[in-house]
Amino acid sequence: MATSERVREELGKRLLGAQQEWPGFSIDVREVRVPEVSPRLLVELDVRAQGEAWRVSLDYQGQEASLVSGDLTDETAEYLALLVRTHLFEWWHTKDTEKASRRKGTRLDR
């Protein structure tokens, strides 16, 4: 099983991808928890974009969490980063209109 530290390190290196060149946009991986008891992955991120700062919590279970149940290969880490980016994109565009999305984020700059 991949350790929380290893997953955090790999996500930190890979999350921004091509967006690294966007001025004023950043994603910081605050915390990653990989509980040993069940297939679960908890990721807490600070997201800064369009003059706003947010703390976002993503909770993965089942098949998505099983990505970290073995060795964290480069291919798996890339896929996990893509998955997190996709969920952040979806969250960003639905945070003002959907309750489930709203609960995942807390605005920091108010």
Contacts in CASP RR format, 6 or more apart in sequence:
PFRMAT RR
TARGET T0000
AUTHOR 0000-0000-0000
METHOD contacts of the structure
MODEL  1
MATSERVREELGKRLLGAQQEWPGFSIDVREVRVPEVSPRLLVELDVRAQ
GEAWRVSLDYQGQEASLVSGDLTDETAEYLALLVRTHLFEWWHTKDTEKA
SRRKGTRLDR
1 34 0 8 1.000
1 36 0 8 1.000
1 68 0 8 1.000
1 69 0 8 1.000
1 70 0 8 1.000
2 34 0 8 1.000
2 68 0 8 1.000
2 69 0 8 1.000
2 70 0 8 1.000
2 71 0 8 1.000
2 72 0 8 1.000
3 34 0 8 1.000
4 31 0 8 1.000
4 32 0 8 1.000
4 33 0 8 1.000
4 34 0 8 1.000
5 32 0 8 1.000
6 72 0 8 1.000
7 32 0 8 1.000
7 34 0 8 1.000
7 41 0 8 1.000
7 68 0 8 1.000
7 72 0 8 1.000
7 77 0 8 1.000
7 80 0 8 1.000
8 29 0 8 1.000
8 31 0 8 1.000
8 32 0 8 1.000
10 72 0 8 1.000
10 77 0 8 1.000
10 80 0 8 1.000
10 81 0 8 1.000
11 29 0 8 1.000
11 32 0 8 1.000
11 43 0 8 1.000
11 77 0 8 1.000
11 80 0 8 1.000
11 81 0 8 1.000
11 84 0 8 1.000
12 27 0 8 1.000
12 28 0 8 1.000
12 29 0 8 1.000
14 77 0 8 1.000
14 78 0 8 1.000
14 81 0 8 1.000
15 27 0 8 1.000
15 29 0 8 1.000
15 45 0 8 1.000
15 81 0 8 1.000
15 84 0 8 1.000
15 85 0 8 1.000
16 25 0 8 1.000
16 26 0 8 1.000
16 27 0 8 1.000
17 81 0 8 1.000
17 85 0 8 1.000
19 25 0 8 1.000
24 48 0 8 1.000
24 49 0 8 1.000
24 51 0 8 1.000
25 48 0 8 1.000
25 49 0 8 1.000
26 46 0 8 1.000
26 47 0 8 1.000
26 48 0 8 1.000
26 49 0 8 1.000
27 45 0 8 1.000
27 46 0 8 1.000
27 47 0 8 1.000
27 48 0 8 1.000
27 88 0 8 1.000
28 45 0 8 1.000
28 46 0 8 1.000
29 43 0 8 1.000
29 44 0 8 1.000
29 45 0 8 1.000
30 44 0 8 1.000
30 45 0 8 1.000
30 46 0 8 1.000
30 55 0 8 1.000
31 42 0 8 1.000
31 43 0 8 1.000
31 44 0 8 1.000
32 41 0 8 1.000
32 42 0 8 1.000
32 43 0 8 1.000
32 44 0 8 1.000
33 40 0 8 1.000
33 41 0 8 1.000
33 42 0 8 1.000
34 40 0 8 1.000
34 41 0 8 1.000
34 68 0 8 1.000
35 42 0 8 1.000
38 61 0 8 1.000
39 61 0 8 1.000
39 62 0 8 1.000
39 65 0 8 1.000
39 66 0 8 1.000
39 69 0 8 1.000
40 59 0 8 1.000
40 60 0 8 1.000
40 61 0 8 1.000
40 62 0 8 1.000
40 65 0 8 1.000
41 59 0 8 1.000
41 60 0 8 1.000
41 61 0 8 1.000
41 64 0 8 1.000
41 65 0 8 1.000
41 67 0 8 1.000
41 68 0 8 1.000
42 57 0 8 1.000
42 58 0 8 1.000
42 59 0 8 1.000
42 60 0 8 1.000
43 57 0 8 1.000
43 58 0 8 1.000
43 60 0 8 1.000
43 84 0 8 1.000
44 55 0 8 1.000
44 56 0 8 1.000
44 57 0 8 1.000
44 58 0 8 1.000
45 55 0 8 1.000
45 56 0 8 1.000
45 57 0 8 1.000
45 58 0 8 1.000
45 84 0 8 1.000
45 88 0 8 1.000
46 53 0 8 1.000
46 54 0 8 1.000
46 55 0 8 1.000
46 56 0 8 1.000
46 108 0 8 1.000
47 53 0 8 1.000
47 54 0 8 1.000
47 55 0 8 1.000
47 56 0 8 1.000
47 88 0 8 1.000
47 92 0 8 1.000
48 54 0 8 1.000
49 92 0 8 1.000
51 109 0 8 1.000
52 107 0 8 1.000
52 109 0 8 1.000
53 107 0 8 1.000
53 108 0 8 1.000
53 109 0 8 1.000
54 95 0 8 1.000
54 105 0 8 1.000
54 106 0 8 1.000
54 107 0 8 1.000
54 108 0 8 1.000
55 105 0 8 1.000
55 106 0 8 1.000
55 108 0 8 1.000
56 88 0 8 1.000
56 91 0 8 1.000
56 104 0 8 1.000
56 105 0 8 1.000
56 106 0 8 1.000
57 104 0 8 1.000
57 105 0 8 1.000
58 84 0 8 1.000
58 87 0 8 1.000
58 88 0 8 1.000
58 91 0 8 1.000
58 104 0 8 1.000
60 67 0 8 1.000
60 83 0 8 1.000
64 83 0 8 1.000
67 76 0 8 1.000
67 79 0 8 1.000
67 80 0 8 1.000
67 83 0 8 1.000
68 76 0 8 1.000
68 80 0 8 1.000
72 80 0 8 1.000
90 101 0 8 1.000
91 101 0 8 1.000
91 104 0 8 1.000
91 105 0 8 1.000
94 101 0 8 1.000
95 101 0 8 1.000
95 102 0 8 1.000
95 104 0 8 1.000
95 105 0 8 1.000
96 102 0 8 1.000
END
